Amino acid sequence: MVSSNSRIGIIGAGTSGAYLASLLIQEGFEVSLFEKSPAVRTDGCGILIVRSGMQALHDGNPQITKKIIEAGNPVKLFEFRNLKGGFINSESVTYEEGEIPGMLVHRKAILEAILDTLPSDRITFNAQVSSIAQTPHSAIAHFKDGSQWEGDLIIGADGILSKVRPSVVGNIELNYLGDLVWRGIVEDDSFCPEGNFFVYVRGRGIYANFFHIDATHTHWGFFIETEQTDIEKQTLHPTNTEIPAQELAKLPEDARQVIASTPLENIICRYSYDIDPLPQLYDGRVLLIGDAAHAKSSTRARGMTSGWEDGLALVRHLKSSDNIAEALASYQTERLPIVHEYQRSSREVSQKIGRR
């Protein structure tokens, strides 16, 4: 096993980075978690966690899955409708006795369940990475405030706009998937029954989904196909975040009302991107996980799940290897084909489903 005295720095305290930190601390490693924001960002919208994602959390810490199950709703039904609100088809979801369910839940509940397993003194806030360096025996993170951290391994879990990624693979651009997306959470106890996931199938340049995330709230996502302006390319957020009325009008009235009744502070707007599969996941003593390593279309709901699977696999290889170099090499051999397949199939579905 790699020595538990190894110092491991994780950049990014989102769901992938925080979960990995929790797993490593359980195994006795010296872990430092760095977050660029002044506090962990528990805002966000509803999340569909597929069963494999819940299993990845359960395998690492059953208390996390217990809290998520208490906070959200197990998936019971996927229902597909046309843009007039007409029924197309549905798929029921059933579970064996004792099986971990797929969940519909607020992102905040997910992150809080993971953070509850972390000692607060392991997280450093306002830590914006400016550069990463390596020596033959260490990795060094330099931060914008002039401070630095030096240890045995640095892990970039800092998302699609990763500042760590150029230290592993350079010249990676975001790949625009063609959609501008709004997501929101609104008080609602009638539109979506508990455990239901409604899909308004893509047509006339739009797509939408709705699902109940707790006793009183519904999540919605509204997607429109649009071209980016030159100044918006490679940026996450558009200059105009207002939902175009003519696009919203393509939804049935009851669905429109759910969106229209959402407070602006509960709405997030951003362009949808993925990245091309990376040729490698690490270089020397610097490793990428989660969206930093394999950001993908949301069509297969494997974003968070693949980040948690990364964490489990990495800890397993650290425990079974004699040194960090051996652990990273075996980790990459296992994970690279898996995440490449997630990326390929997710992009393929995104490009095929009813585009204009």
C-alpha positions, 0 to 999 in steps of 0.5 A, a space after each residue: 500500500 502507498 504510505 498513509 503518510 503521503 500528502 495528497 492535495 485535492 483542488 476543487 471541493 465539488 462532489 467529486 473532490 469532496 467525496 475523494 477527500 472523504 475516502 482518502 481520510 477514511 484510509 488515513 491519508 494526509 489530505 488537504 482540500 482546496 476550494 477557490 470560493 469563500 465557502 463550499 457552493 451548495 447551491 444548484 439544482 436537482 440531480 438524477 443519480 443513477 443506481 450505479 452512482 448511488 452504489 458508488 457512494 454506498 460502497 465508500 460510505 453507506 451513511 452518505 447514501 442514507 442521508 441522500 435517500 432521506 433527502 430525496 425521492 427514489 426514481 419510480 417512473 420516466 414519462 415521455 410527452 410531446 410538446 403538446 403535453 400528449 403522452 408518448 410512453 413511460 418506463 417504470 423503475 422497480 427495485 429488488 428488496 434491499 437494492 440501492 435506488 436511483 434518486 431524484 434529489 437537490 444537489 445541495 443535499 448530495 454535497 452536504 451529505 458528503 461534506 458531513 463526513 469531512 473534518 472542517 480543518 481539511 478544507 482551505 477556502 479562497 484558494 485559487 490555483 495559479 499554476 502547478 509545478 513538479 519536482 522529481 519527488 513532489 507536486 506543488 500548487 501555487 495559489 493566486 494569493 502567493 501561498 503554495 502547497 507541496 505534497 506527494 500528489 495533486 488531484 485536479 477535481 476542479 471541473 470542466 474549466 480545470 486550472 489543473 488540466 493544462 499540467 496534464 494535457 495542454 490545449 484542450 478546448 470546450 466542445 459546444 453541444 448546441 444547447 443553452 440550458 436553464 435549470 431551476 427549482 420551484 416550490 411545487 407539490 402538484 405538477 410532478 408526482 413523487 418519483 416521476 421524471 417527465 421528459 418533453 421530447 426534443 422538437 422545434 429546437 427545444 427540450 425540457 424535463 421536470 422532476 420532484 426532488 423533495 416534498 415541496 420542490 420540483 426541478 426543471 431543465 429547459 434547453 434551446 438549440 442556439 448558435 453562440 456569438 463569437 465573444 461567448 465561445 468557450 464561456 459557460 454563461 451567455 450575456 443574456 440569461 433571459 429565457 426567450 418567450 417565443 421558445 418557452 411558448 412551445 411548451 404546454 401551459 402547465 409546464 410553462 407555468 412551473 418555469 415562469 413561477 420560479 424565482 430568478 435567484 433559483 435559476 441557473 443558465 449556462 451553455 452545454 459543453 463536453 470535452 474530447 477524450 483525453 489521451 491520459 489522466 495523469 502526468 507525473 504526480 498530477 492526476 485529474 478526476 471528474 469533469 476535469 478529466 472527462 466532462 460529458 453531455 448530461 444525456 446519460 446522467 453519468 457526470 457525478 457518478 463517474 467522478 465518484 467511481 473515479 474516487 473509489 478506483 483511485 483509493 483501491 489502487 493506492 491501497 494495492 500499489 507499492 508507490 504512487 507512480 504504480 497506483 496512477 498507472 494502474 488507475 489510468 489503465 482501468 479508468 481511461 477506457 471506461 470514461 472514454 466510453 461514457 464520453 463517446 456514448 453521451 455525446 452520441 446521444 446528445 447529437 442524435 436526439 431530435 436535433 434540427 
